[in-house]
Amino acid sequence: MKERKNIKKLLNIGAICFAIVLLYIFNQVFNSFQMRIFNLCGIYVILALSLNLINGFVGLFSLGHAGFMAVGAYTCALLTMSPDMKAMNFFLEPIAPWLENINLPFGSALIVSGLMAAIAGALIGAPVLRLKDDYLAIATLGFGEIIRVIFTNTQSITNGSLGLKGLAKIGWFNASSESIWWIWGIVILTIVFMVRLIGSSYGRAFKAIREDEIAAEAMGINLFKHKMMAFVIGAFLAGIGGALLGHLIGTIDPLMFRFLLTFNIVLIVVLGGTGSITGSVISAVIVTVAMEALRVLDGNIEIGGYMIQGIPGMRMVVFSLLLMIVILYYQRGLMGTNEFSWDILIKRFKPSKH
């Protein structure tokens, strides 16, 4: 048993080193468009894991994720923008004096954005986590929309419906080459954290609550404490993901954080398998790449000298059909509640005893 644990540790270290080498290669080979799609995959991995913790592992049907992303995105943007850039954005109404001269490094602002989203999650979770099922979904959806409306109407803080433009690039030195290391570095840290969390006593408590709240409470599990913990951690990661998304795009506005954004993340979680870290990672990459690969269907296509007239929106029709086919054959998602494990590899290469 001890030997197998040591082998797994070595394999984990090797996998992380291999991932770092791949990131270096991708950073040298990919063009700017391919790099943006690849970074979007990483951001959606973070967002999918954050929602899967709440919806998949604890069984809370939350639909307010876009609100936490908005808190993280606006917090990081306002903390990293220079005073001159703020003056250029806030031309209808001056920015609040206490925000005017704040200018933090990207790493510090990213942590603060996650903490602000976690505080928002705690404030929202305190009243709504006593609800269940559809009532919880409606309440969290309502709070997510409230956050968006507040940001739309606080002109002196968020610039209202005009949004914020000219956000700094991801990294310490505003270099485009830094973004892959920041985003995918955070992805690796998030995956490691999730694996450790779910494998701990807290993770077992989360799963017990998901399966049967009454039985979990009878075993001495504090339902509200563990639900709040998962909700706050999920909100923190959503804030980090929202901040990275805003800085990758370079501009944010309240319309970015509508319910449709939450729906896309729910789609990734369900497709990968609720309660599966591996499934969320695989599904986030597949969905993000597929949405861009199918974009060719919206334009004219030439096949064998014949020009096929493109139909705007055909990309979403084909994507929806593919999604329906996958769900019909994999009703619990691509991975269900299963996880990738080194055990299969170890058993395959372990010499048999005679």
Salt bridges, closest charged atoms under 4 A:
GLU145 OE1 - ARG148 NH2 2.97
GLU211 OE2 - ARG210 NE 3.10
GLU213 OE1 - LYS132 NZ 3.61
GLU213 OE2 - LYS227 NZ 2.92
GLU292 OE2 - ARG295 NH2 2.98
ASP298 OD2 - ARG315 NE 3.61
ASP343 OD1 - LYS8 NZ 2.95
